[in-house]
């Protein structure tokens, strides 16, 4: 039973992070699954910076300037 719970949680975690990657949100895997400091939605998350394959967790310069303008 314990193994089933762990496998289910792992499957959910990987599937939900796959959705984050498909949407192009700039949320790192560590930020997504960390139970001590969970990701907090503060509006729409930024997108992955141009030239990056995976999220960096840092805001891109174009997104930062668009928010200022």
Buried (B, 14 or more C-beta within 10 A) or exposed (E): EEEEEEEEEEEEEEEEBEEBBEEEBBBBBEBBBEEEEEBEEEEEBBBBBEEEEEBBEEBBEEBEEEEEE
